[in-house]
Amino acid sequence: MPPGGSDITLGRIGGGLILLGIAALVYTSVIGADLIVPAILLGGGAAVVSVAGPRPLDARLTRAGLAFLAVGGLSVAVGLAIESTDAEMADLAPVLIAVATIPVGCLATGVSLARSSGFVRAVGAVVLSGLVLALIGEVIGLGSAGPPSAILLLGVAVTGVGLAGVGVLALGLTRLEGPARA
């Protein structure tokens, strides 16, 4: 760090946005509010980390996964924003984009991080576990008009915990390397 300089990097800002997005998602889920703000925070944070993420988030597959998550999150925000318009099927394209990109992004990010060790591997495993639970819950609830299955909700929650881990990694709050050398 340069003398008098700041230790804030774009990657850390992105990690902070991801954590704020997860917190906003939990808050809006509890009070039943709209999910536009959490989707923007998560999508924007994933976009920033995909471009400027620090180690161990600088692998190509991790960056690609985060870019897919960014596209998916921002597509959710766009879909929710135009949902209130009168145009029929206007929000179908963003929803289809989100449905396609979010699972691919979780898969790529989880696989990339799970190939590492320690806390990074645990984050990858949690993201992958959440994705598998969400997919199982979606298959179980396929065709039901009722509320989402408990397995689907658990999968989404576990994936959220994994993405919070990505935010922690981007902020550099884990000790991945030894002490700094002078």
N, C-alpha and C positions, 0 to 999 in steps of 0.2 A: 504494500500500500504506500503510495507516495506521501511525503510529509504534508500534513494539512489536508490530504485528499479524503475522499469518501470511500467507504468499503461497499457501497451500494452498487450493484451491477444490474444489468438488464435481467440476467438469470434470476437474481434474488427478487427483483420486482415481480417477475413472472411467478415465482414460487409463492410470494405473498398474495398475488391475485388468485392463485389456485386455492390457497388456504381460506382467503376471504370468500371465494365462491362456494367452497364446501360449507363454511359457516352460514352463509346466506341461504344455501340450499336447505340446510337443517332448519333454520329459522322460518323460511317461507313454507316449508312442509308442515311445521308445527302450527303456524297460524293460518294456513290455507291460502296464502297469497300467491300472486303470479310468479312464475319462475324465470321471467325475462332477465332480471338482474343477476341471479346466480349463473345463468347460462352465459351471459356476457362476460362475467368475471372468470368463470372456468375456461371458456373458449379463448378469451384474451390472454389469460395466464399461460395456457397450454401453447398458444401461438408464440408468445415471447420466449418461453423455455425451449420450444422447438428450434428457435433461431439462436438463442444465446445461453442455453443451459450449460451450467458448469459440469465438471466430472462428477458423477458417473453418467450424467444425462446427455453426454455429448456423442454417444454412439449413433451411427446412421439409423439403425432400426428404431432406437428410442426417439430420435428426432422425427422420423417418419410417423411413428405412432402418435406422438404428441401433436404433430401437424394434423393428422386425421381427427384426433380428439378436438382440436381447435375448430376445424371445419364443422364437425358435428355439433359442438356446443353453440357456435355462432348460428348454425342453421336452426337449432331449437329456438334461439332468441328471435330470429327472423320469422320463423313459423308462428311463434306466439304473438309477435307484434302485428302480423298481418291477419291473424285469426279473426280479429274483430271486423274486418272488412266484409262487405256484402258479396264480394266476388266468390262464386262457388268454386271450390277446389283450389283456391288461390294459395292455400298453405300446404298443399299436397307435396310440392317439390321440395321445400325445406325439410318436411318430415321424412320424406324418402331419403334425402341426403343424410340426415341425422341417423336414421335407422341403418343405413349402410356404413357410415364412417365411424360411429362411436364403437361398435363391437370390434371393427378392424383396428382402430386406434388402441383400444384396451388390449387386444391380443398382441399387437406388435410391441407396445410398451412393456407389457407384462413379460413376454418371452425374452425381450432384450435385457430387462433388469434381472430376471430370474437366472440368467446365465452368469451373473456376478457372484459375489459372496457377501456374507454378513447381512447388515441391515438392508442393503440394496437388493439382495436376493429375496429377503422377506417382503419387501415392498412389491417386487414383481410377483411373488407367489400370492399375495393378497389380491392384487389386481386380477390375476388369472382366476383365482378362486371365486371372486365376486362375479366375474364374467360367466363362468361355468354355472354358478347358482342362478344368475339372472336368465341365462338361456334355458336352463331346466325349468325354472318357474314360468317362463314364457311358453314353453312347449306344454306344460301341464295346464296352463290357463287358456290355451288356444281354443277359441270358439266360445268361451264363456263370456256372458254379458255382465257378469258381476265384477266386484272389485278385484284388483290384481291379487295373485296368490301370495301367501306369506313367503314362499321361497323366492319369488321374484323380488319382493321388497327387501328381503334379506340380502339377495345378490346385489341389488343396487346400493344398499348400505355398505356392504363389504367392499364393493368397488370404490365407493366414496372414501372409505378409510384408506384404501390403496392409493388413490389419487392425492389424498392428504399427505401420504408418505412421499409422493413425488414432489409435492410442494415443500416438504421438510428437506428433501435432498437438494432442491434448487436453492433453498435459503442457506444451505451449508450448515445446518444445525446438528449434523452428525459428525463425529470425528472419524473421517475416512483415512486420513494420513497421519503420520507422526508429527511431532512439533516442527514448527517452521524453522528453517535454518537461517542463520544470520549471514 
